[in-house]
């Protein structure tokens, strides 16, 4: 996969373009059940991202679980400076999107192919929600972007 | 999205900046999910408490108040994180309690009705079939869609506030016929003898569904489930599966038979749920030791009938000195239970009946630390699902086991799984 090409695509999402390190989760996401909302760290025992902060990253979850808590929680994370820079879902639900829209955090869903087949955690990506694209900027461990 | 003249005028700011902002956010969400239009809503139920909102959410509400915003349809509130009259007894942070008081004032200023209940459908408002709503709290949504035949998506706090300000919501998801067709078939062959069993059934179906956009169809449910049984089932299904609707053939209004439930489609998958499947679900909540620190009946708030059953099972006995007993309900039911002598019976036994709140949003990790609780026994599958994320140890058992453990301080031998 060459740097700069679209590695993921999906229907148009919400928010402005954003570039950051991507974090891939094989587990689903619920903000109430899985995250410490004070710190933005995944706190649920046994979660694929347990102990990991999502602050400043573009995070991918294959699906979501539960609750309406997500509606306010992203705004709270922004207020505490620990929000993700972008959130990409396989399948999502309305409350996640309502919360992300309120918080102004870029988001996309129904991306293809499976991100695990083309990216790994730590890769630097450019997420372009309006275009429905996610592009690779630099592989994990390399310091240069596409310039 | 296509906007009506009224919506265009809202967007132009005719009804003020708050309604304009709300509509813009609703359009962003509607566009994301491919909505083509808005639908008017008759009733809004919002989640708004300090635990879920945080300071940023509070500031958002303050901003709306300062903009002079007013709701244009009835807006009721979900269970909140504080019972103002009993906050000290359960050692809640006084700063949180004070902040919550101010928040309730602000919500009143917007025109909200702070009824503070997650069982609005049992005590406040029973929507009609086909009625469009903007409800928050997943348990209320799944009830509205499935049991009442009304129409709503999960509307989180800010989305519900938005619908309250504009009187409309984007028409996608469960507002549309196509989304309400069954997708998965579950044949129920297990015995269902307690609220916990119904919650466990919801958990089993939820874990196999795990998708907001899928609609499980249950067949083989014998007899007529009670409202409280459907309440536990729906709340658990929403909690474990992120589901907003189910059909129960022969029980729920859009499922007189299987053909109607699936609307002519072929199920994507079929599962059988027998006693072994239910037992396997309970086994995912083993005790870590026999002593029980807290027994909690909550999530959803209890009906008067559920409270009555706890009183009957206590049968005049006292709760063990090393074990806490908490019951949560709404103001209306607490008042009724008080008049009926149930509150006194539970308090005399050493338990507490909290009003207007639900335990899992009362900062349970902090409360548990203050009381030294770790092991939490409940008949609510929803609570069992949630508090694992708070690093408490949830144990799900039937109601009578929970009451027995509250009295003896230990899990009865027959209910141990280790």
Interface residues (C-beta under 8 A of the other chain):
Chain A: X11 X12 X13 X14 X28 X30 X32 X33 X34 X35 X37 X43 X44 X45 X63 X64 X65 X66 X67 X68 X69 X70 X71 X72 X73 X75 X76 X78 X79 X80 X91 X92 X93 X94 X95 X97 X98 X99 X101 X102 X107 X109
Chain B: X25 X28 X29 X31 X32 X33 X34 X47 X48 X52 X53 X54 X55 X56 X57 X59 X60 X136 X137 X138 X153 X154 X155 X156 X157 X158 X159 X160 X172 X173 X210 X211 X212 X213 X238 X239 X240 X241 X242 X244 X385 X386 X388 X389 X391
